[in-house]
Amino acid sequence: MAAQSPYPTVAHAFAALDELPIAGSGRIDADQPGVDFDALGRARRLLPHVWTDDAALERVNVTLQGGMVFVWRRPGMLLELMIDPYALYSLRLDTSSTTRDWTRPTLEQTVADVRQVLGLPPLAGATAGAGAAAVAARA
């Protein structure tokens, strides 16, 4: 278990998502923008498929546009995933030698890419996208 992570289990990550204010609610202000309900739903579908105790989820933030940002750290790399309110998934991989950015339109492609970058085996019946293979090979 990732003891230094503020989200040691997927249940903790879901609890953090439950605490986020929904865009348009009375709980939002300039310091705490609300999250788009669709982006929150897509995040809840994604997390169980990419969760691993070997790569600590370091941060969950809301973007100013109502999207969400998840940050994972492993030795020598940092992976940032942004789920925007417009149904896209943007990924950024920072390593000691390079930085790569790419975008995915579907949950399935995003799950495959995140699993590959975090060093997880592919899900049964899933194939990694060509972008994931290229990014992982260069990292």
Backbone as CSV, one residue per row, in Angstrom:
resi,resn,N_x,N_y,N_z,CA_x,CA_y,CA_z,C_x,C_y,C_z
1,MET,0.842,-1.178,0.000,0.000,0.000,0.000,0.889,1.243,0.000
2,ALA,0.462,2.284,-0.691,1.224,3.519,-0.797,0.968,4.388,0.425
3,ALA,1.775,4.221,1.474,1.537,4.886,2.752,1.674,6.402,2.652
4,GLN,2.566,6.920,1.793,2.773,8.350,1.699,1.700,9.049,0.862
5,SER,0.870,8.311,0.204,-0.165,8.888,-0.639,-1.352,9.348,0.210
6,PRO,-1.948,10.484,-0.149,-3.173,10.882,0.549,-4.359,9.981,0.182
7,TYR,-4.158,9.123,-0.819,-5.198,8.201,-1.288,-4.624,6.785,-1.279
8,PRO,-4.471,6.165,-0.097,-3.825,4.849,-0.036,-4.634,3.725,-0.673
9,THR,-5.934,3.910,-0.827,-6.771,2.899,-1.467,-7.711,3.586,-2.451
10,VAL,-8.290,2.799,-3.329,-9.251,3.352,-4.279,-10.471,3.909,-3.536
11,ALA,-10.810,3.334,-2.400,-11.928,3.865,-1.605,-11.631,5.281,-1.115
12,HIS,-10.380,5.541,-0.737,-10.003,6.900,-0.334,-10.110,7.873,-1.507
13,ALA,-9.708,7.424,-2.678,-9.806,8.277,-3.868,-11.273,8.585,-4.180
14,PHE,-12.137,7.570,-4.080,-13.568,7.803,-4.316,-14.149,8.759,-3.273
15,ALA,-13.712,8.635,-2.032,-14.188,9.554,-0.987,-13.779,10.991,-1.309
16,ALA,-12.551,11.165,-1.839,-12.104,12.503,-2.231,-12.969,13.044,-3.370
17,LEU,-13.337,12.180,-4.316,-14.216,12.609,-5.412,-15.583,13.017,-4.886
18,ASP,-16.075,12.279,-3.894,-17.386,12.584,-3.314,-17.412,13.946,-2.625
19,GLU,-16.257,14.413,-2.174,-16.177,15.702,-1.482,-16.121,16.897,-2.432
20,LEU,-15.859,16.658,-3.701,-15.735,17.769,-4.653,-17.102,18.396,-4.928
21,PRO,-17.151,19.735,-4.959,-18.413,20.385,-5.290,-18.727,20.244,-6.781
22,ILE,-19.986,20.076,-7.094,-20.437,19.977,-8.482,-20.604,21.385,-9.051
23,ALA,-20.174,21.593,-10.275,-20.331,22.887,-10.929,-21.805,23.294,-10.901
24,GLY,-22.059,24.539,-10.555,-23.424,25.042,-10.479,-24.037,24.921,-9.091
25,SER,-23.328,24.263,-8.164,-23.871,24.122,-6.813,-23.528,25.351,-5.989
26,GLY,-24.132,25.473,-4.847,-23.888,26.608,-3.960,-22.566,26.529,-3.225
27,ARG,-21.822,25.417,-3.356,-20.577,25.232,-2.618,-19.356,25.718,-3.388
28,ILE,-19.518,26.268,-4.577,-18.342,26.662,-5.350,-18.030,28.138,-5.126
29,ASP,-16.764,28.458,-5.247,-16.312,29.845,-5.190,-15.009,29.950,-5.984
30,ALA,-14.398,31.116,-5.972,-13.189,31.330,-6.779,-12.043,30.416,-6.354
31,ASP,-11.956,30.092,-5.073,-10.877,29.232,-4.588,-11.156,27.754,-4.797
32,GLN,-12.406,27.394,-4.955,-12.763,25.994,-5.139,-13.819,25.885,-6.239
33,PRO,-13.337,25.823,-7.508,-14.297,25.710,-8.612,-14.983,24.349,-8.572
34,GLY,-16.151,24.296,-9.116,-16.890,23.039,-9.140,-16.449,22.152,-10.283
35,VAL,-16.658,20.861,-10.112,-16.308,19.898,-11.139,-17.543,19.602,-11.992
36,ASP,-17.319,19.438,-13.288,-18.384,19.070,-14.207,-18.873,17.661,-13.853
37,PHE,-20.186,17.488,-13.791,-20.764,16.210,-13.371,-20.346,15.070,-14.305
38,ASP,-20.278,15.332,-15.614,-19.867,14.307,-16.567,-18.409,13.912,-16.355
39,ALA,-17.533,14.900,-16.123,-16.121,14.597,-15.869,-15.980,13.765,-14.599
40,LEU,-16.756,14.065,-13.590,-16.726,13.298,-12.344,-17.175,11.857,-12.584
41,GLY,-18.210,11.671,-13.369,-18.684,10.329,-13.683,-17.655,9.529,-14.459
42,ARG,-16.980,10.168,-15.410,-15.940,9.476,-16.181,-14.750,9.116,-15.291
43,ALA,-14.418,9.981,-14.332,-13.332,9.678,-13.398,-13.690,8.466,-12.535
44,ARG,-14.930,8.388,-12.101,-15.360,7.255,-11.273,-15.329,5.939,-12.064
45,ARG,-15.582,6.000,-13.364,-15.491,4.784,-14.194,-14.035,4.395,-14.465
46,LEU,-13.147,5.370,-14.555,-11.757,5.114,-14.900,-10.935,4.569,-13.732
47,LEU,-11.063,5.144,-12.552,-10.161,4.826,-11.442,-10.038,3.343,-11.105
48,PRO,-11.119,2.580,-11.019,-10.940,1.168,-10.661,-10.103,0.383,-11.676
49,HIS,-10.081,0.822,-12.921,-9.345,0.114,-13.969,-7.857,0.439,-13.995
50,VAL,-7.464,1.530,-13.348,-6.058,1.934,-13.379,-5.432,1.950,-11.986
51,TRP,-6.181,1.534,-10.976,-5.663,1.612,-9.613,-4.589,0.570,-9.377
52,THR,-3.506,0.994,-8.724,-2.452,0.089,-8.297,-1.822,0.643,-7.037
53,ASP,-1.486,-0.237,-6.130,-0.799,0.192,-4.913,0.660,0.527,-5.187
54,ASP,1.181,0.098,-6.331,2.587,0.329,-6.663,2.864,1.730,-7.192
55,ALA,1.854,2.424,-7.645,2.013,3.798,-8.135,1.026,4.674,-7.378
56,ALA,1.541,5.437,-6.459,0.689,6.240,-5.587,-0.019,7.345,-6.358
57,LEU,-1.325,7.443,-6.161,-2.071,8.596,-6.667,-1.733,9.743,-5.724
58,GLU,-1.080,10.736,-6.276,-0.526,11.806,-5.459,-1.470,12.990,-5.300
59,ARG,-2.273,13.238,-6.325,-3.077,14.459,-6.285,-4.350,14.292,-7.098
60,VAL,-5.431,14.886,-6.595,-6.699,14.999,-7.317,-7.095,16.465,-7.225
61,ASN,-7.202,17.124,-8.359,-7.561,18.540,-8.391,-8.681,18.787,-9.388
62,VAL,-9.342,19.923,-9.222,-10.348,20.388,-10.166,-9.717,21.502,-10.992
63,THR,-9.922,21.459,-12.315,-9.405,22.528,-13.172,-10.381,23.697,-13.172
64,LEU,-9.925,24.828,-13.635,-10.791,26.006,-13.693,-11.954,25.823,-14.659
65,GLN,-11.803,24.901,-15.629,-12.858,24.646,-16.600,-13.852,23.587,-16.113
66,GLY,-13.647,23.061,-14.917,-14.560,22.054,-14.386,-14.111,20.621,-14.617
67,GLY,-12.921,20.456,-15.145,-12.379,19.114,-15.332,-11.668,18.639,-14.077
68,MET,-11.007,17.509,-14.199,-10.289,16.935,-13.063,-8.881,16.554,-13.494
69,VAL,-7.945,16.641,-12.554,-6.561,16.250,-12.805,-6.155,15.216,-11.765
70,PHE,-5.567,14.114,-12.242,-5.025,13.063,-11.386,-3.532,12.976,-11.660
71,VAL,-2.728,12.863,-10.609,-1.280,12.789,-10.759,-0.771,11.548,-10.030
72,TRP,-0.016,10.718,-10.777,0.652,9.542,-10.225,2.141,9.756,-10.307
73,ARG,2.869,9.243,-9.312,4.327,9.327,-9.327,4.901,7.929,-9.124
74,ARG,5.886,7.638,-9.948,6.690,6.413,-9.801,8.138,6.836,-9.897
75,PRO,9.067,5.998,-9.475,10.479,6.390,-9.583,10.831,6.792,-11.019
76,GLY,11.319,8.004,-11.161,11.756,8.483,-12.464,10.672,9.001,-13.378
77,MET,9.431,9.037,-12.936,8.353,9.530,-13.811,7.189,10.131,-13.037
78,LEU,6.467,10.979,-13.728,5.253,11.591,-13.212,4.216,11.524,-14.327
79,LEU,3.041,10.990,-14.028,1.964,10.902,-15.013,0.820,11.786,-14.559
80,GLU,0.381,12.659,-15.460,-0.736,13.552,-15.181,-1.852,13.232,-16.172
81,LEU,-3.039,13.009,-15.650,-4.211,12.735,-16.478,-5.253,13.799,-16.201
82,MET,-5.696,14.490,-17.253,-6.754,15.472,-17.112,-8.001,14.957,-17.823
83,ILE,-9.090,14.948,-17.098,-10.387,14.594,-17.667,-11.142,15.903,-17.826
84,ASP,-11.327,16.323,-19.072,-11.973,17.621,-19.275,-13.487,17.454,-19.398
85,PRO,-14.209,18.543,-19.230,-15.664,18.451,-19.302,-16.184,18.230,-20.715
86,TYR,-15.307,18.212,-21.708,-15.719,18.052,-23.097,-15.431,16.654,-23.628
87,ALA,-15.307,15.682,-22.740,-15.191,14.259,-23.075,-13.839,13.857,-23.635
88,LEU,-12.787,14.595,-23.340,-11.451,14.186,-23.754,-10.612,13.858,-22.527
89,TYR,-9.600,13.032,-22.745,-8.641,12.673,-21.709,-7.274,13.125,-22.200
90,SER,-6.617,13.995,-21.448,-5.288,14.470,-21.822,-4.277,13.888,-20.850
91,LEU,-3.181,13.387,-21.391,-2.152,12.765,-20.573,-0.827,13.466,-20.781
92,ARG,-0.034,13.536,-19.725,1.314,14.089,-19.786,2.215,13.173,-18.982
93,LEU,3.278,12.726,-19.613,4.263,11.878,-18.965,5.571,12.650,-18.884
94,ASP,6.039,12.892,-17.663,7.320,13.554,-17.437,8.302,12.527,-16.903
95,THR,9.430,12.394,-17.580,10.513,11.535,-17.107,11.772,12.394,-17.029
96,SER,12.845,11.803,-16.547,14.092,12.566,-16.442,14.632,12.966,-17.812
97,SER,14.241,12.249,-18.861,14.788,12.543,-20.183,13.821,13.219,-21.145
98,THR,12.518,13.174,-20.856,11.571,13.715,-21.836,10.226,14.033,-21.198
99,THR,9.433,14.778,-21.939,8.035,15.039,-21.582,7.201,14.743,-22.814
100,ARG,6.141,13.979,-22.637,5.241,13.645,-23.746,3.813,14.016,-23.356
101,ASP,3.097,14.601,-24.301,1.687,14.943,-24.129,0.889,14.262,-25.219
102,TRP,-0.282,13.729,-24.865,-1.176,13.179,-25.871,-2.602,13.199,-25.334
103,THR,-3.548,13.041,-26.256,-4.976,13.104,-25.921,-5.660,11.844,-26.422
104,ARG,-6.626,11.376,-25.660,-7.419,10.208,-26.033,-8.904,10.571,-25.967
105,PRO,-9.691,10.072,-26.935,-11.125,10.383,-26.941,-11.980,9.384,-26.155
106,THR,-11.450,8.192,-25.860,-12.305,7.181,-25.224,-11.716,6.691,-23.911
107,LEU,-12.596,6.204,-23.064,-12.188,5.623,-21.791,-11.294,4.411,-22.012
108,GLU,-11.644,3.557,-22.971,-10.871,2.340,-23.223,-9.427,2.655,-23.602
109,GLN,-9.221,3.630,-24.487,-7.865,4.015,-24.881,-7.102,4.608,-23.704
110,THR,-7.789,5.406,-22.916,-7.150,6.044,-21.767,-6.735,5.006,-20.730
111,VAL,-7.610,4.055,-20.444,-7.278,2.991,-19.491,-6.049,2.222,-19.980
112,ALA,-6.025,1.869,-21.254,-4.879,1.137,-21.803,-3.593,1.945,-21.666
113,ASP,-3.645,3.231,-21.979,-2.456,4.076,-21.898,-1.969,4.227,-20.460
114,VAL,-2.882,4.520,-19.542,-2.497,4.715,-18.144,-1.923,3.419,-17.568
115,ARG,-2.570,2.307,-17.855,-2.065,1.018,-17.352,-0.665,0.738,-17.879
116,GLN,-0.431,1.014,-19.142,0.883,0.760,-19.721,1.941,1.657,-19.087
117,VAL,1.646,2.938,-18.941,2.618,3.870,-18.371,2.916,3.520,-16.913
118,LEU,1.895,3.082,-16.161,2.102,2.720,-14.761,2.701,1.324,-14.594
119,GLY,2.912,0.624,-15.694,3.526,-0.695,-15.630,2.570,-1.803,-15.234
120,LEU,1.281,-1.597,-15.478,0.276,-2.613,-15.168,0.024,-3.475,-16.400
121,PRO,-0.358,-4.731,-16.208,-0.671,-5.564,-17.372,-1.960,-5.072,-18.038
122,PRO,-2.097,-5.319,-19.336,-3.337,-4.919,-20.010,-4.529,-5.662,-19.416
123,LEU,-5.686,-5.045,-19.480,-6.909,-5.722,-19.059,-7.207,-6.843,-20.043
124,ALA,-7.867,-7.870,-19.590,-8.205,-8.999,-20.469,-9.007,-8.502,-21.664
125,GLY,-8.566,-8.866,-22.853,-9.279,-8.487,-24.074,-8.989,-7.083,-24.553
126,ALA,-8.152,-6.323,-23.826,-7.850,-4.950,-24.225,-6.524,-4.898,-24.948
127,THR,-6.418,-3.943,-25.855,-5.147,-3.712,-26.532,-4.752,-2.266,-26.302
128,ALA,-3.488,-2.041,-26.061,-3.001,-0.681,-25.841,-3.016,0.078,-27.156
129,GLY,-3.292,1.375,-27.072,-3.282,2.218,-28.255,-1.875,2.423,-28.765
130,ALA,-1.762,2.754,-30.023,-0.444,2.967,-30.624,0.291,4.096,-29.925
131,GLY,-0.435,5.106,-29.482,0.192,6.222,-28.779,0.826,5.796,-27.474
132,ALA,0.193,4.880,-26.766,0.734,4.409,-25.494,2.038,3.684,-25.715
133,ALA,2.088,2.829,-26.723,3.302,2.083,-26.998,4.441,3.027,-27.371
134,ALA,4.137,4.015,-28.174,5.163,4.963,-28.586,5.667,5.776,-27.408
135,VAL,4.761,6.219,-26.546,5.157,7.019,-25.393,5.979,6.182,-24.433
136,ALA,5.533,4.975,-24.133,6.245,4.112,-23.189,7.623,3.739,-23.729
137,ALA,7.743,3.559,-25.023,9.024,3.193,-25.610,10.028,4.335,-25.503
138,ARG,9.552,5.550,-25.539,10.440,6.714,-25.485,10.752,7.144,-24.065
139,ALA,9.959,6.681,-23.093,10.114,7.152,-21.714,11.341,6.561,-21.059
